[in-house]
Amino acid sequence: MSTQNLPKEVKQTLAIIPELSGSYQYFDQDGEIIYVGKAKNLKKRVYSYFNKNHDSPKLRVMVPQIAKIQFIVTDSEVEALILESHLIKKHKPKYNVLLKDDKKFPYFVITEEEYPRIIVARKTNKNKIKGKYFGPYTDSRAMYATLDLIKKLFPLKQCKTPKFKDRPCLYYNIGRCMAPCQRKVSTDEYKDILKNVELFLTGKQKELIGALKKEMEKYAQAQEFEKAARYRDSWMDVQKTMEHQKVVFENTNINQDIISLYYEGNLFVVSLLQIRQGRLIDKKDFQFSNANLSAENEVLTTFLKEYYTMASESEIPATIVLPKILETQEIELYTKWLESQAQKKIKITDSPTKRNIELLNLAQKNAKFYFEKVKLEKLSEIQRDYNDIGAYIQEKLELTKFPYIVECFDISHIQGTNTVASMVTFENGMPKKSRYRKFKVRSTESKPDDFKSLQEVVERRYFGKLSEKLPFPDLIIIDGGKGQLSSVMEVFEEKGVYPDIVSLAKRLEEVFKPKESQPVIFPINSPALYFFQRIRDEAHRFAITYHRNLRGKKATESILDDIKGLSKTNKEILMNQLKDIKRISLASYEELCKHIPKRTAKVVYNFFNPNVQII
């Protein structure tokens, strides 16, 4: 976008914006804040939005909406980050909030009342309940099970208003409430119970057990045996809860969050493991539904800001372990920011210690499982709503008919050998595997050429024997950009056939149409774009599988040939012991050490795990 065409107010701000650190805010024509950012150099950062063609679909949509810019200068980049997180938390700009359904995540709330209750609430700006928030919790079922346990352990007030004027309600009779509405509990004793609830919610079971035992002994010595028995029961129940939590560290003073991410295309998920007092107490999974981000480090820093802005001071642990993605300067910046959030010393580390690697691998495994769940949900959504999705695709791409049958092509030639192609078919939004086809490309045996390969495969599919066996699709998708699409169109034009056909460029997820230089951009989180990505990824998977089957064991060994420092003897040992490349790539460092020397095991492990390297 040229600065010549900008609104007058934007131009005026650009003329005076300084080369200092600070936060900037973008407003639309209605005066709403649509984006908040921070920068070490405000002028350089803000100018970058208007002086180049953007790769990001988000920026292509957002930048033309900017009608006004404001900025606040700070003394340091850390202060800019603190200010940015505060403004995002306050205004919730639509181009900042990326965590899926952020406002729908449930929290525990200890209410602000004379005798507080514990309830479940959503952290929205409208009608926000006053109180202390704990969360967010991504598994609602587990959250309500925890709430039942809390109500059993701690007899807090259950009702917002008393049910009776002169007597307690049923909750008091069954031991689930101490009837503060009838003044049957002192304010000091009630405060002690609240402190224990907070210890439980922040994972401090060790301190909680000590506090419960102390109260039990106090009431036993005072011969208040009914109260002592209640604390005894709570003490025993907390101990049982701890028995079910996995012991990670023998040292019970260790409190950590372990964060890992996994993504395919533009769909990102983050898994967070909570370790409190040496025990793994919880796992939280988050989905980015609007991840207009170009790299893992952007996803990770965005997650850190959003998640820990929502967390209370007591919920931020002393140590946060990350995969080796961020630069040292970024780690230092976010450490200082978190220390300001938590009001205590914080350590963010990506140090590849043996224990960190084990925990990151566990978090990564959980992230992959959650990703598969999200993918299944999206597929179900496509299956359920394909009439709407297909109609939207037809309108957006100006297709001649509804895309009921869609075919997609992909070319594979790993390391320049044995070029193959795949064709997958989706019918009514779902895979139709009986119509999948694979091709061994003949025309490019000496030198790989994607354009010629696609031309050959398209000719064989639509003008060879297959044309008599399979119906002609409503839409053809080519994996690639404008070049691949143009080469395929040459085949159809030569035959005088003009089907509905597009290509999907993976780098920016752009959809190209024949004879048009500008791509069609689908909303980044739309089911329609996910459908295109899904069929493209399925074609790629099918092509790779066929390619590996053709190359067999030789294909597997050639990947190991790329590992510098892995001798032929050790390569043969790994193949004999672990059988295939998948098992070798997933093997832990300790497992590799069982078969090959430690130094070589380190080289192999680091090759397959670039983000959690062993030094």
Wavefront OBJ file of the C-alpha trace (Angstrom):
o trace
v 0.000 0.000 0.000
v 1.368 3.405 -0.969
v 1.468 6.109 1.710
v -0.032 8.466 -0.891
v -3.450 6.823 -0.583
v -3.615 6.821 3.214
v -6.207 8.737 5.255
v -5.087 12.238 6.226
v -5.018 11.427 9.953
v -2.786 8.400 9.359
v -0.350 10.487 7.281
v -0.138 13.106 10.022
v 0.738 10.484 12.636
v 3.354 8.870 10.387
v 5.011 12.268 9.980
v 5.605 12.670 13.732
v 6.011 9.125 15.036
v 9.420 8.828 16.788
v 12.175 6.220 16.589
v 11.577 5.188 20.219
v 10.117 2.166 21.954
v 6.416 2.098 22.712
v 2.977 0.724 21.882
v 0.874 1.630 18.839
v -2.873 1.266 18.340
v -4.786 1.077 15.048
v -8.383 2.335 14.839
v -10.992 1.729 12.129
v -13.339 4.393 10.745
v -15.831 3.708 13.560
v -13.227 4.581 16.192
v -12.791 0.960 17.365
v -9.299 -0.305 18.224
v -8.633 -3.166 15.810
v -4.975 -3.869 16.635
v -2.439 -3.142 19.366
v 1.285 -3.699 18.877
v 4.622 -2.909 20.517
v 7.971 -1.986 19.012
v 11.530 -1.210 19.912
v 11.432 1.401 17.149
v 7.906 2.764 16.646
v 8.622 4.605 13.402
v 10.301 1.659 11.696
v 7.652 -0.808 12.835
v 4.568 1.258 11.963
v 5.974 2.358 8.588
v 6.514 -1.315 7.688
v 2.727 -1.799 7.536
v 2.355 0.763 4.751
v 5.560 0.469 2.706
v 5.386 -3.061 1.338
v 3.139 -5.686 -0.182
v 2.143 -8.020 2.614
v 2.425 -11.794 2.514
v 0.051 -12.187 5.462
v -3.662 -12.465 4.561
v -4.441 -10.811 7.908
v -2.478 -7.691 7.001
v -4.026 -7.516 3.567
v -7.411 -7.315 5.238
v -6.428 -5.223 8.269
v -4.211 -2.476 6.805
v -6.882 -0.957 4.482
v -9.158 -0.639 7.538
v -6.705 1.589 9.452
v -8.242 5.061 9.695
v -6.293 6.388 12.674
v -3.079 5.626 14.570
v -2.204 6.433 18.159
v 1.030 5.627 19.973
v 2.422 5.767 23.486
v 6.171 6.154 24.004
v 7.856 4.077 26.743
v 11.325 4.025 28.284
v 12.105 0.472 27.185
v 10.885 -2.437 25.072
v 9.881 -4.269 28.248
v 7.618 -1.378 29.244
v 6.191 -1.430 25.698
v 5.386 -5.134 26.057
v 3.709 -4.541 29.445
v 1.650 -1.692 27.998
v 0.726 -3.742 24.913
v -0.538 -6.657 27.022
v -2.549 -4.263 29.221
v -4.214 -2.626 26.198
v -4.971 -5.984 24.564
v -6.492 -7.223 27.812
v -8.595 -4.067 28.086
v -9.795 -3.641 24.488
v -9.673 -7.191 23.029
v -8.859 -5.953 19.460
v -10.158 -8.380 16.844
v -6.795 -8.744 15.085
v -4.904 -9.468 18.325
v -6.899 -12.199 20.030
v -5.871 -15.481 18.409
v -6.663 -18.186 20.944
v -9.803 -19.955 19.767
v -12.887 -19.047 21.798
v -10.776 -17.210 24.353
v -13.863 -15.673 25.961
v -15.542 -19.064 26.201
v -12.877 -20.684 28.349
v -14.296 -21.268 31.834
v -12.608 -19.986 34.980
v -13.079 -20.573 38.670
v -14.006 -17.347 40.424
v -13.807 -16.659 44.140
v -16.414 -13.920 44.334
v -16.074 -10.546 46.040
v -18.676 -10.883 48.813
v -18.708 -10.765 52.595
v -18.616 -14.565 52.493
v -17.218 -15.436 49.021
v -18.431 -18.369 46.964
v -16.586 -20.355 44.295
v -18.338 -20.415 40.930
v -17.625 -21.087 37.249
v -17.674 -18.091 34.911
v -16.529 -16.917 31.494
v -14.073 -14.031 31.466
v -15.994 -11.588 29.276
v -15.963 -7.824 29.383
v -19.732 -7.621 29.625
v -21.303 -8.387 33.004
v -17.946 -9.512 34.354
v -18.222 -11.029 37.817
v -16.017 -9.318 40.378
v -13.595 -11.605 42.118
v -10.351 -13.539 41.849
v -10.100 -15.626 38.659
v -8.284 -18.972 38.310
v -7.800 -20.544 34.905
v -8.487 -20.748 32.055
v -9.627 -24.380 31.958
v -9.848 -25.953 28.515
v -11.553 -29.171 29.641
v -14.977 -28.249 31.028
v -15.784 -31.783 32.150
v -12.608 -32.001 34.224
v -13.297 -28.526 35.597
v -16.734 -29.449 36.933
v -15.311 -32.641 38.443
v -12.749 -30.433 40.216
v -15.544 -28.130 41.387
v -17.358 -31.100 42.949
v -14.143 -32.064 44.761
v -13.622 -28.494 45.986
v -17.168 -28.354 47.369
v -16.540 -31.642 49.130
v -13.216 -30.511 50.584
v -14.153 -26.960 51.493
v -17.649 -26.118 52.800
v -17.930 -22.634 51.311
v -21.183 -20.749 50.955
v -23.275 -22.293 48.166
v -26.168 -19.858 47.724
v -25.951 -16.259 46.566
v -28.833 -15.291 48.915
v -30.064 -17.233 51.987
v -32.926 -19.638 51.309
v -34.335 -19.166 54.812
v -34.317 -16.238 57.228
v -33.932 -18.129 60.479
v -32.307 -21.466 59.713
v -29.608 -23.033 57.496
v -30.454 -24.807 54.237
v -29.850 -28.419 53.259
v -26.204 -27.782 52.295
v -25.404 -27.125 55.953
v -27.120 -30.340 57.026
v -25.075 -32.469 54.615
v -21.779 -30.769 55.517
v -21.341 -28.846 52.244
v -21.715 -25.370 53.784
v -20.937 -23.802 57.155
v -24.025 -21.538 57.060
v -22.295 -18.151 57.160
v -25.707 -16.661 56.343
v -26.764 -17.725 59.869
v -23.423 -16.657 61.379
v -22.501 -20.227 62.276
v -18.865 -19.666 61.236
v -16.524 -16.822 62.193
v -15.056 -14.562 59.507
v -11.512 -15.657 60.497
v -12.330 -19.334 60.104
v -14.017 -18.648 56.776
v -10.926 -16.743 55.554
v -8.759 -19.751 56.470
v -10.971 -21.970 54.316
v -10.643 -19.523 51.398
v -6.848 -19.579 51.718
v -6.953 -23.374 51.464
v -9.124 -23.163 48.346
v -6.551 -20.862 46.715
v -3.753 -23.262 47.632
v -5.702 -26.066 45.958
v -6.438 -24.053 42.792
v -2.804 -23.020 42.375
v -1.557 -26.588 42.796
v 0.116 -26.050 46.161
v -1.007 -29.344 47.650
v 2.023 -29.608 49.907
v 1.153 -26.350 51.664
v -2.536 -27.309 51.637
v -1.904 -30.620 53.369
v 0.145 -28.834 56.005
v -2.585 -26.238 56.542
v -5.352 -28.875 56.799
v -3.337 -30.966 59.234
v -2.646 -27.893 61.366
v -6.356 -27.035 61.515
v -7.269 -30.645 62.297
v -4.841 -30.735 65.230
v -5.989 -27.311 66.465
v -9.644 -28.337 66.678
v -8.765 -31.750 68.128
v -6.836 -30.086 70.970
v -9.798 -27.756 71.571
v -12.012 -30.879 71.682
v -14.096 -29.576 68.766
v -14.126 -33.050 67.272
v -16.748 -32.414 64.602
v -14.640 -29.664 63.005
v -11.476 -31.721 63.484
v -13.136 -34.650 61.677
v -14.104 -32.403 58.763
v -10.485 -31.211 58.339
v -9.268 -34.813 58.704
v -11.539 -35.904 55.843
v -10.344 -33.012 53.657
v -6.721 -33.821 54.501
v -7.194 -37.470 53.459
v -9.032 -36.527 50.237
v -6.251 -34.151 49.153
v -3.684 -36.876 49.795
v -5.701 -39.266 47.602
v -5.818 -36.615 44.867
v -2.031 -36.240 45.017
v -1.557 -40.001 44.676
v -3.169 -39.827 41.221
v -0.816 -37.101 40.030
v 2.353 -38.172 38.256
v 5.560 -37.450 40.188
v 7.944 -35.656 37.807
v 10.536 -34.356 40.274
v 11.588 -35.719 43.647
v 12.076 -32.099 44.688
v 8.604 -30.937 45.745
v 9.545 -27.256 45.465
v 9.633 -27.319 41.657
v 6.848 -25.402 39.862
v 6.994 -25.289 36.076
v 4.918 -24.845 32.935
v 6.062 -26.905 29.945
v 4.890 -25.468 26.606
v 5.003 -27.112 23.193
v 3.274 -26.403 19.904
v 2.309 -28.390 16.833
v 0.922 -27.210 13.519
v 0.050 -28.179 9.996
v -0.629 -25.465 7.458
v -2.111 -22.505 9.328
v -3.738 -24.551 12.102
v -1.747 -24.315 15.346
v -2.277 -25.966 18.709
v -0.370 -25.407 21.946
v -0.169 -27.852 24.858
v 0.804 -26.698 28.331
v 1.755 -29.125 31.109
v 1.453 -27.761 34.649
v 3.959 -29.081 37.189
v 3.339 -27.956 40.729
v 5.435 -29.088 43.691
v 7.163 -31.659 41.519
v 3.927 -33.249 40.270
v 2.200 -33.101 36.902
v -1.215 -31.818 37.952
v -2.871 -30.674 34.716
v -2.679 -30.389 30.930
v -4.191 -27.551 28.937
v -4.661 -27.486 25.171
v -5.283 -24.381 23.093
v -6.193 -23.910 19.461
v -5.305 -20.885 17.388
v -8.290 -20.313 15.126
v -6.990 -17.133 13.517
v -3.267 -17.763 13.369
v -2.183 -15.160 10.819
v 1.383 -15.795 11.865
v 4.300 -16.714 9.635
v 6.599 -18.537 12.053
v 6.639 -20.666 15.197
v 8.281 -17.926 17.243
v 5.365 -15.560 16.498
v 2.881 -18.209 17.608
v 4.851 -18.886 20.774
v 5.269 -15.239 21.781
v 1.600 -14.540 21.032
v 0.580 -17.469 23.206
v 2.827 -16.325 26.063
v 1.246 -12.859 25.985
v -2.359 -14.064 25.774
v -2.170 -16.913 28.270
v -0.148 -15.214 30.996
v -2.081 -11.965 30.631
v -5.177 -13.983 31.581
v -3.427 -15.809 34.447
v -3.347 -14.506 38.009
v -0.020 -13.753 39.740
v -0.190 -16.948 41.809
v -0.764 -19.077 38.688
v 2.478 -18.028 36.986
v 5.162 -20.574 37.980
v 8.804 -19.898 38.765
v 9.997 -21.640 35.576
v 8.606 -21.893 32.046
v 10.206 -24.419 29.691
v 9.928 -23.779 25.943
v 11.126 -25.542 22.787
v 14.241 -24.014 21.216
v 12.413 -21.513 19.011
v 12.921 -18.023 20.451
v 16.027 -15.878 20.181
v 17.952 -15.098 23.395
v 16.806 -11.460 23.266
v 13.161 -12.543 23.011
v 13.538 -14.843 26.029
v 15.078 -12.007 28.039
v 12.293 -9.622 26.997
v 9.467 -11.989 27.931
v 11.189 -12.927 31.180
v 11.208 -9.282 32.279
v 7.596 -8.869 31.188
v 6.447 -11.943 33.126
v 8.334 -10.801 36.216
v 6.331 -7.585 36.071
v 3.119 -9.621 35.704
v 3.879 -12.048 38.543
v 5.765 -9.647 40.843
v 8.436 -12.295 41.412
v 11.526 -13.836 39.833
v 10.696 -15.849 36.683
v 12.909 -18.065 34.554
v 12.098 -18.839 30.918
v 14.380 -21.536 29.570
v 14.920 -23.543 26.409
v 17.979 -25.264 27.817
v 18.144 -28.801 26.347
v 18.697 -30.681 29.609
v 17.717 -34.320 29.715
v 14.658 -33.607 31.894
v 13.533 -30.644 29.782
v 13.752 -32.730 26.619
v 11.666 -35.496 28.205
v 9.004 -33.029 29.320
v 8.952 -31.174 25.984
v 8.576 -34.483 24.158
v 5.624 -35.334 26.409
v 4.056 -31.923 25.758
v 4.679 -32.334 22.011
v 2.999 -35.738 22.056
v -0.043 -34.191 23.768
v -0.080 -31.362 21.234
v -0.170 -33.870 18.364
v -3.040 -35.810 19.957
v -4.999 -32.597 20.470
v -4.279 -31.540 16.899
v -5.820 -34.775 15.629
v -8.905 -34.102 17.751
v -9.213 -30.574 16.337
v -8.766 -31.921 12.817
v -11.551 -34.463 13.347
v -13.831 -31.728 14.650
v -13.138 -29.648 11.550
v -13.820 -32.624 9.291
v -17.125 -33.215 11.084
v -17.932 -29.553 10.553
v -17.195 -29.878 6.836
v -19.338 -33.024 6.561
v -22.213 -31.410 8.452
v -22.128 -28.053 6.682
v -20.805 -28.892 3.224
v -23.909 -27.535 1.493
v -23.052 -24.093 2.887
v -19.278 -24.523 2.454
v -19.622 -25.754 -1.131
v -21.997 -22.899 -1.992
v -19.531 -20.419 -0.516
v -16.655 -21.931 -2.564
v -18.794 -21.827 -5.717
v -19.641 -18.154 -5.186
v -16.120 -17.119 -4.117
v -14.420 -18.825 -7.086
v -17.291 -18.148 -9.545
v -17.567 -21.856 -10.425
v -20.005 -23.009 -13.086
v -21.512 -25.608 -10.727
v -21.568 -26.790 -7.137
v -18.243 -28.553 -6.232
v -19.809 -31.898 -5.298
v -16.907 -33.974 -6.710
v -13.460 -32.432 -6.226
v -10.154 -33.941 -7.420
v -6.703 -32.778 -6.300
v -3.252 -33.572 -7.763
v 0.175 -33.596 -6.118
v 3.674 -34.391 -7.428
v 6.403 -36.060 -5.347
v 10.083 -36.594 -6.190
v 12.084 -36.813 -2.962
v 15.751 -36.017 -3.668
v 14.992 -35.825 -7.389
v 14.255 -39.484 -8.047
v 11.258 -41.601 -9.044
v 8.740 -38.842 -9.751
v 5.219 -39.922 -8.820
v 1.833 -38.219 -8.682
v -1.333 -38.726 -6.712
v -4.959 -37.878 -7.323
v -7.416 -37.884 -4.452
v -11.158 -37.397 -4.701
v -13.513 -35.800 -2.193
v -17.237 -36.244 -2.627
v -19.629 -33.959 -0.764
v -16.716 -32.722 1.335
v -15.373 -36.128 2.415
v -12.668 -38.496 1.054
v -13.806 -41.012 -1.564
v -10.872 -43.453 -1.366
v -12.207 -45.840 -4.004
v -11.496 -43.091 -6.556
v -7.951 -42.305 -5.405
v -5.349 -42.927 -8.115
v -1.529 -42.939 -8.181
v 0.734 -42.383 -11.183
v 4.341 -43.251 -11.906
v 5.469 -40.340 -14.068
v 7.238 -41.456 -17.253
v 8.148 -38.211 -19.013
v 10.594 -36.869 -16.399
v 12.654 -39.935 -15.450
v 15.987 -38.270 -16.183
v 15.288 -34.843 -14.628
v 12.374 -33.817 -12.341
v 10.009 -31.257 -13.841
v 6.779 -30.535 -11.952
v 5.165 -28.747 -14.889
v 5.719 -31.604 -17.349
v 4.772 -34.156 -14.698
v 1.444 -32.445 -14.065
v 0.744 -32.182 -17.786
v 1.382 -35.909 -18.246
v -0.790 -36.927 -15.305
v -3.683 -34.640 -16.264
v -3.598 -35.963 -19.818
v -3.668 -39.575 -18.585
v -6.493 -38.874 -16.136
v -8.864 -36.835 -18.303
v -8.013 -37.942 -21.826
v -6.821 -41.516 -21.357
v -8.440 -44.763 -20.164
v -9.308 -43.325 -16.742
v -11.692 -40.831 -18.337
v -13.987 -43.746 -19.204
v -13.921 -45.200 -15.670
v -14.278 -42.112 -13.487
v -16.795 -39.263 -13.723
v -15.478 -35.797 -14.568
v -15.146 -33.726 -11.369
v -16.915 -30.471 -10.627
v -13.655 -28.854 -9.458
v -9.961 -29.685 -10.037
v -7.311 -28.494 -7.566
v -3.594 -28.415 -8.378
v -1.063 -28.279 -5.546
v 1.125 -25.328 -6.542
v 1.096 -21.757 -7.768
v 0.380 -19.894 -10.999
v 3.102 -21.765 -12.931
v 1.686 -25.209 -12.186
v -1.845 -24.034 -13.002
v -0.768 -22.510 -16.340
v 1.031 -25.691 -17.415
v -2.066 -27.806 -16.711
v -4.334 -25.350 -18.536
v -2.197 -25.810 -21.669
v -3.356 -29.455 -21.806
v -7.043 -28.571 -21.440
v -6.898 -25.676 -23.900
v -5.230 -27.910 -26.501
v -8.183 -30.284 -26.169
v -10.744 -27.471 -26.173
v -11.910 -28.316 -22.639
v -12.374 -25.620 -19.985
v -13.122 -27.131 -16.570
v -13.381 -25.360 -13.227
v -9.790 -25.598 -12.035
v -7.672 -23.747 -9.440
v -4.309 -24.127 -7.738
v -3.489 -23.783 -4.048
v -0.116 -22.197 -3.222
v 1.044 -23.579 0.112
v 3.284 -20.706 1.271
v 0.466 -18.197 1.715
v -2.552 -20.500 1.174
v -3.591 -18.497 -1.909
v -6.044 -19.859 -4.484
v -5.235 -19.001 -8.121
v -7.647 -19.098 -11.044
v -6.626 -19.453 -14.716
v -5.689 -16.235 -16.525
v -5.916 -14.154 -13.323
v -2.800 -12.649 -11.759
v -4.310 -11.864 -8.346
v -5.173 -14.787 -6.045
v -8.462 -15.390 -4.270
v -7.963 -15.076 -0.508
v -10.193 -17.156 1.765
v -10.615 -16.033 5.396
v -7.796 -17.614 7.378
v -10.088 -19.525 9.766
v -12.876 -20.397 7.333
v -14.085 -24.006 6.858
v -13.719 -23.445 3.099
v -9.975 -22.806 3.377
v -9.614 -25.760 5.726
v -11.363 -27.943 3.107
v -8.809 -26.873 0.485
v -5.930 -27.532 2.883
v -7.355 -30.906 3.875
v -7.684 -32.200 0.299
v -4.239 -30.797 -0.607
v -2.632 -32.449 2.434
v -4.380 -35.737 1.654
v -3.041 -35.659 -1.921
v 0.444 -34.959 -0.573
v 0.201 -37.799 1.958
v -0.978 -40.230 -0.727
v 1.849 -39.219 -3.091
v 4.521 -39.531 -0.387
v 3.219 -42.951 0.664
v 3.366 -44.194 -2.914
v 6.850 -42.735 -3.402
v 8.182 -44.426 -0.284
v 6.638 -47.742 -1.280
v 8.438 -47.520 -4.616
v 11.782 -46.759 -3.070
v 11.295 -49.194 -0.196
v 14.175 -49.670 2.187
v 16.487 -47.645 -0.024
v 14.325 -44.563 0.502
v 14.549 -44.973 4.246
v 18.309 -45.412 4.252
v 18.871 -42.387 2.012
v 17.357 -40.129 4.697
v 19.873 -41.532 7.180
v 22.590 -40.760 4.631
v 21.862 -37.071 5.247
v 22.977 -37.342 8.892
v 26.596 -36.248 9.061
v 28.560 -38.361 11.535
v 26.384 -41.490 11.166
v 28.589 -44.270 9.832
v 27.393 -47.030 7.538
v 27.837 -49.577 10.347
v 25.733 -47.569 12.830
v 23.125 -46.914 10.158
v 22.765 -50.659 9.585
v 22.512 -51.258 13.349
v 19.667 -48.758 13.657
v 17.813 -50.263 10.706
v 18.230 -53.800 12.077
v 17.182 -52.872 15.629
v 14.450 -50.267 15.038
v 13.293 -51.573 11.643
v 12.135 -48.314 9.976
v 12.769 -44.563 9.758
v 9.635 -43.653 11.700
v 10.766 -45.555 14.798
v 14.261 -44.084 14.493
v 12.902 -40.528 14.190
v 10.636 -40.975 17.239
v 13.233 -42.726 19.400
v 14.417 -40.969 22.550
v 18.078 -40.179 23.094
v 18.236 -42.917 25.750
v 16.766 -45.495 23.361
v 19.275 -44.594 20.632
v 22.119 -44.938 23.154
v 21.138 -48.589 23.657
v 22.166 -49.359 20.075
v 24.844 -46.873 19.018
v 27.537 -44.768 20.788
v 26.336 -41.773 22.814
v 28.043 -39.222 20.574
v 26.428 -40.706 17.467
v 23.070 -41.029 19.258
v 23.229 -37.315 20.023
v 23.819 -36.521 16.339
v 20.885 -38.708 15.222
v 18.541 -37.340 17.907
v 19.387 -33.710 17.075
v 18.816 -34.377 13.352
v 15.214 -35.478 13.979
v 14.531 -33.046 16.862
v 15.902 -29.624 15.826
v 13.820 -27.729 18.415
v 14.924 -29.725 21.488
v 18.586 -30.365 20.771
v 20.988 -32.097 23.109
v 24.231 -30.160 23.422
l 1 2 3 4 5 6 7 8 9 10 11 12 13 14 15 16 17 18 19 20 21 22 23 24 25 26 27 28 29 30 31 32 33 34 35 36 37 38 39 40 41 42 43 44 45 46 47 48 49 50 51 52 53 54 55 56 57 58 59 60 61 62 63 64 65 66 67 68 69 70 71 72 73 74 75 76 77 78 79 80 81 82 83 84 85 86 87 88 89 90 91 92 93 94 95 96 97 98 99 100 101 102 103 104 105 106 107 108 109 110 111 112 113 114 115 116 117 118 119 120 121 122 123 124 125 126 127 128 129 130 131 132 133 134 135 136 137 138 139 140 141 142 143 144 145 146 147 148 149 150 151 152 153 154 155 156 157 158 159 160 161 162 163 164 165 166 167 168 169 170 171 172 173 174 175 176 177 178 179 180 181 182 183 184 185 186 187 188 189 190 191 192 193 194 195 196 197 198 199 200 201 202 203 204 205 206 207 208 209 210 211 212 213 214 215 216 217 218 219 220 221 222 223 224 225 226 227 228 229 230 231 232 233 234 235 236 237 238 239 240 241 242 243 244 245 246 247 248 249 250 251 252 253 254 255 256 257 258 259 260 261 262 263 264 265 266 267 268 269 270 271 272 273 274 275 276 277 278 279 280 281 282 283 284 285 286 287 288 289 290 291 292 293 294 295 296 297 298 299 300 301 302 303 304 305 306 307 308 309 310 311 312 313 314 315 316 317 318 319 320 321 322 323 324 325 326 327 328 329 330 331 332 333 334 335 336 337 338 339 340 341 342 343 344 345 346 347 348 349 350 351 352 353 354 355 356 357 358 359 360 361 362 363 364 365 366 367 368 369 370 371 372 373 374 375 376 377 378 379 380 381 382 383 384 385 386 387 388 389 390 391 392 393 394 395 396 397 398 399 400 401 402 403 404 405 406 407 408 409 410 411 412 413 414 415 416 417 418 419 420 421 422 423 424 425 426 427 428 429 430 431 432 433 434 435 436 437 438 439 440 441 442 443 444 445 446 447 448 449 450 451 452 453 454 455 456 457 458 459 460 461 462 463 464 465 466 467 468 469 470 471 472 473 474 475 476 477 478 479 480 481 482 483 484 485 486 487 488 489 490 491 492 493 494 495 496 497 498 499 500 501 502 503 504 505 506 507 508 509 510 511 512 513 514 515 516 517 518 519 520 521 522 523 524 525 526 527 528 529 530 531 532 533 534 535 536 537 538 539 540 541 542 543 544 545 546 547 548 549 550 551 552 553 554 555 556 557 558 559 560 561 562 563 564 565 566 567 568 569 570 571 572 573 574 575 576 577 578 579 580 581 582 583 584 585 586 587 588 589 590 591 592 593 594 595 596 597 598 599 600 601 602 603 604 605 606 607 608 609 610 611 612 613 614 615
